[in-house]
Every structure is written in structure tokens, then in C-alpha cells.
Amino acid sequence: MSAKNYLAAFDFDSTLICQEIIDELAVRAGVGPHVAAITRQAMDGKIRYDESLRRRVSVLAGLTDADITAVAQSVQYRPGFLELMGHLKQRGFKIAVISGTFATVVDRLPHRELFDTVRVNDLLFQDGRLSGGCVVRVTDNKGDLLEELQQQLGIPPERTVSVGDGATDLPMFRRSALSVAFNAKAAVKAEASVALEGDSLQPLVALVETAFFA
């Protein structure tokens, strides 16, 4: 085990897991196409990310606690997830999730204890059902959140790896010695140290070894 501490920061949806949690919730609520249309508008730059998030969450109103649990039970980690987490822990990494996903679901997932820090948004309940509101902590501020965490832990960018697939992950990439664009679009790949394609997280083990311990 390394004598130094390191930091691994991950996006969550479509990175550590195979799905997008908000899409799964939308399908459960019967509003899948509507939410997908709002997502496309945000990706095309027609509306701000924070506005798109609130609009998508608003149509989830009425989902029950049982619905949330059902979605959590349907979520699948990517192949190689446990192997990667185990290797990072052995090498002295603190593991952070910095994502626009929702604690309401993440906290119900298996292996939640593997994450040392989770910086995500949250869904609000009223009378046992989703109210359509949310607590927004993460939008386009992932770089600021990562920098804050680095300062708290005393871990510099030189000992940080970040992994993500979207434009909101780019500020994290700029604060990391190793940045991995995972199944990302061309603009994201262009700013990453490494572009990785495929379903499995297993190749990240070798990338981390080469970047920090070779």
C-alpha cells in the first residue's frame, strides 16, 4: 500500500453505473420521452443545466418511496466496478462521487460504503411522495467541489484522478493529473488524458498504475 493518500473522483450516471438514474425515474413515472426531450435541449445548449434539472425533476412528482427503491434495485454497476474500487482502496485512494445524480437513490444502492465522499443532488418528499422539487448542489460546479475536497483532504491535483463522460466533468479533469473520458463525446475526449471506450471499468486499474505508480 502507498504511504501517500490519493483521490479518485467519479461521475456516477453512465460512468460507475450503466444507467442514468433520472431516466430510470422518468420511466417509472411514465414521463420518459418528456424528460429525454428536456435532456436533449440542455445538451444542445438551449437551456441551462440547472434549469433542465429542475424541469426534469418537477415531472417526477408523485413517485413513492417504493418507486425509488424499485429504481435503486434496478441499477447495475459497470463490470469491473468492485475490482477497481478494491484496487483504489489498496493503493490509498479516497473515492469521491461528484455527480448531478440523486442521493435519494445512491444511498439505497449496494456498496455505497465504498464511497468516502458523495457530492450529489437530492430529491424532496412531501407526504411520502416526491414533491417535484430538489436540493441542487451539483450542476456545472464539479471543478469547485473537487478543489474543495482536495483542500480538505490535503491531496493535490498531482495525486488525483477524475473519470467522467460529459462537459460538466471537464472542470474536474483540469484539477487532475489523470483524467479519463469514459465513453464520452469528442469535445470531452479532447481535454482528457485518456479516452476509454467500452462497458468495463477494469482498464482503469492499469491506467492508475501507470499514471501514479510506474
C-alpha positions as CSV (number, residue, x, y, z in Angstrom):
1,M,0.0,0.0,0.0
2,S,1.2,3.5,-0.8
3,A,2.2,5.8,2.1
4,K,0.5,8.7,0.4
5,N,-3.1,9.4,0.0
6,Y,-4.7,9.8,-3.4
7,L,-8.1,10.9,-4.7
8,A,-10.3,9.4,-7.3
9,A,-13.3,11.5,-8.3
10,F,-16.1,9.9,-10.4
11,D,-19.1,11.0,-12.3
12,F,-21.9,8.5,-11.5
13,D,-24.6,8.0,-14.1
14,S,-23.3,6.1,-17.2
15,T,-19.9,6.1,-15.6
16,L,-19.9,3.9,-12.5
17,I,-23.3,2.6,-13.3
18,C,-24.8,1.6,-16.7
19,Q,-27.9,3.7,-16.4
20,E,-28.9,7.4,-16.0
21,I,-30.9,7.5,-12.7
22,I,-33.1,10.4,-13.8
23,D,-34.1,8.5,-16.9
24,E,-35.0,5.4,-14.8
25,L,-37.1,7.5,-12.5
26,A,-38.8,9.1,-15.5
27,V,-39.7,5.8,-17.0
28,R,-41.1,4.8,-13.6
29,A,-43.2,7.9,-13.6
30,G,-44.4,7.4,-17.2
31,V,-42.7,10.6,-18.4
32,G,-39.6,9.1,-20.1
33,P,-39.9,10.8,-23.5
34,H,-40.7,14.2,-21.9
35,V,-37.6,14.0,-19.7
36,A,-35.5,12.8,-22.7
37,A,-36.6,15.9,-24.7
38,I,-35.5,18.3,-21.9
39,T,-32.2,16.5,-21.7
40,R,-31.6,17.0,-25.4
41,Q,-32.4,20.7,-25.1
42,A,-29.8,21.0,-22.3
43,M,-27.2,19.1,-24.4
44,D,-27.9,21.3,-27.4
45,G,-27.2,24.4,-25.2
46,K,-30.8,25.7,-25.5
47,I,-31.4,25.7,-21.7
48,R,-29.0,25.8,-18.8
49,Y,-28.2,22.6,-17.0
50,D,-29.6,23.8,-13.6
51,E,-32.9,24.8,-15.3
52,S,-33.1,21.5,-17.2
53,L,-32.5,19.6,-13.9
54,R,-35.4,21.4,-12.1
55,R,-37.7,20.9,-15.1
56,R,-36.9,17.2,-15.3
57,V,-37.3,16.7,-11.6
58,S,-40.6,18.5,-11.5
59,V,-42.3,15.9,-13.6
60,L,-41.3,13.1,-11.2
61,A,-43.7,14.4,-8.6
62,G,-45.9,11.6,-7.2
63,L,-43.3,8.8,-7.2
64,T,-43.4,6.9,-3.9
65,D,-40.7,5.6,-1.6
66,A,-41.4,2.1,-3.1
67,D,-40.8,3.5,-6.6
68,I,-37.4,4.9,-5.5
69,T,-36.5,1.6,-4.0
70,A,-37.5,-0.2,-7.2
71,V,-35.3,2.0,-9.3
72,A,-32.4,1.6,-6.9
73,Q,-32.8,-2.2,-7.2
74,S,-32.7,-2.0,-11.0
75,V,-29.4,0.0,-11.1
76,Q,-26.4,-2.0,-12.3
77,Y,-22.7,-1.1,-11.6
78,R,-20.5,-1.5,-14.6
79,P,-18.4,-4.6,-15.0
80,G,-15.1,-4.3,-13.1
81,F,-16.6,-1.9,-10.6
82,L,-15.7,-3.9,-7.5
83,E,-12.2,-4.8,-8.8
84,L,-11.5,-1.1,-9.5
85,M,-12.8,0.1,-6.1
86,G,-10.8,-2.6,-4.3
87,H,-7.6,-1.7,-6.2
88,L,-8.0,2.0,-5.4
89,K,-8.6,1.3,-1.8
90,Q,-5.5,-0.8,-1.6
91,R,-3.4,1.9,-3.2
92,G,-4.5,4.5,-0.7
93,F,-7.2,6.4,-2.7
94,K,-10.1,8.3,-1.2
95,I,-13.1,7.7,-3.5
96,A,-15.5,10.5,-4.3
97,V,-18.6,10.7,-6.3
98,I,-19.2,14.2,-7.7
99,S,-22.3,14.0,-9.8
100,G,-25.7,15.6,-10.7
101,T,-27.4,12.4,-9.7
102,F,-29.5,12.0,-6.5
103,A,-28.6,10.8,-3.0
104,T,-32.2,9.6,-2.7
105,V,-31.3,6.7,-5.0
106,V,-27.5,6.4,-4.5
107,D,-27.9,5.9,-0.7
108,R,-30.0,2.8,-1.3
109,L,-27.5,1.1,-3.6
110,P,-25.3,-1.8,-2.6
111,H,-21.6,-0.9,-2.0
112,R,-22.5,2.6,-1.0
113,E,-19.9,2.3,1.8
114,L,-17.1,2.2,-0.7
115,F,-17.5,5.9,-1.4
116,D,-15.7,8.1,1.1
117,T,-17.5,11.2,-0.2
118,V,-20.7,11.7,-2.1
119,R,-21.4,15.2,-3.5
120,V,-24.8,14.9,-5.4
121,N,-28.2,16.5,-5.6
122,D,-31.3,15.3,-3.7
123,L,-35.0,14.8,-4.3
124,L,-37.6,16.2,-1.9
125,F,-40.5,14.4,-0.5
126,Q,-43.9,15.6,0.7
127,D,-46.4,13.3,2.3
128,G,-44.4,10.2,1.3
129,R,-44.1,11.1,-2.4
130,L,-41.7,13.1,-4.5
131,S,-42.8,16.7,-4.4
132,G,-41.2,17.6,-7.8
133,G,-38.6,19.7,-6.0
134,C,-34.9,19.1,-5.4
135,V,-31.9,20.3,-3.5
136,V,-29.3,21.3,-6.1
137,R,-25.7,21.0,-5.0
138,V,-24.1,19.9,-8.3
139,T,-24.6,21.5,-11.7
140,D,-21.6,22.9,-13.6
141,N,-19.5,23.4,-10.4
142,K,-17.8,20.0,-10.3
143,G,-14.4,21.6,-10.5
144,D,-15.0,23.8,-7.5
145,L,-16.3,20.8,-5.5
146,L,-13.2,18.8,-6.4
147,E,-10.9,21.6,-5.4
148,E,-12.7,22.0,-2.1
149,L,-12.3,18.3,-1.4
150,Q,-8.6,18.3,-2.4
151,Q,-8.0,21.1,0.1
152,Q,-10.0,19.3,2.8
153,L,-8.1,16.1,2.4
154,G,-4.7,17.7,1.6
155,I,-4.4,15.8,-1.7
156,P,-3.1,17.9,-4.6
157,P,-4.1,17.6,-8.3
158,E,-0.9,15.7,-8.8
159,R,-2.3,12.8,-6.9
160,T,-5.9,13.0,-8.3
161,V,-7.7,11.0,-11.0
162,S,-11.1,12.0,-12.3
163,V,-13.4,10.0,-14.5
164,G,-16.5,11.2,-16.4
165,D,-18.3,11.4,-19.7
166,G,-19.8,14.9,-20.0
167,A,-18.9,18.5,-20.4
168,T,-19.6,19.2,-16.7
169,D,-16.8,16.8,-15.9
170,L,-14.2,18.9,-17.7
171,P,-13.5,21.2,-14.7
172,M,-12.6,18.1,-12.7
173,F,-10.3,17.0,-15.5
174,R,-8.4,20.3,-15.2
175,R,-7.8,19.6,-11.5
176,S,-6.4,16.1,-12.0
177,A,-3.1,14.6,-13.0
178,L,-5.0,11.8,-14.7
179,S,-8.4,12.5,-16.4
180,V,-10.3,9.7,-18.1
181,A,-13.1,10.4,-20.6
182,F,-15.3,7.3,-20.4
183,N,-17.5,6.7,-23.4
184,A,-17.5,10.4,-23.9
185,K,-18.2,12.8,-26.8
186,A,-15.3,14.1,-28.9
187,A,-15.1,17.5,-27.1
188,V,-14.7,15.8,-23.7
189,K,-12.2,13.3,-25.1
190,A,-10.1,16.2,-26.4
191,E,-9.5,17.5,-22.9
192,A,-8.8,14.2,-21.2
193,S,-5.5,12.5,-20.5
194,V,-7.0,9.2,-21.8
195,A,-10.2,8.3,-23.7
196,L,-11.6,4.9,-22.7
197,E,-14.3,3.1,-24.6
198,G,-16.3,0.0,-23.6
199,D,-18.5,-1.3,-20.9
200,S,-15.9,-2.3,-18.2
201,L,-14.1,-0.2,-15.6
202,Q,-11.4,-2.8,-15.4
203,P,-8.9,-1.0,-17.7
204,L,-8.8,1.9,-15.2
205,V,-6.7,-0.3,-12.9
206,A,-3.8,-0.3,-15.4
207,L,-4.3,3.4,-16.2
208,V,-4.0,4.3,-12.5
209,E,-1.0,2.1,-12.0
210,T,0.8,3.6,-15.0
211,A,0.0,7.2,-14.0
212,F,0.8,7.1,-10.3
213,F,2.9,4.0,-9.5
214,A,5.0,3.1,-12.5
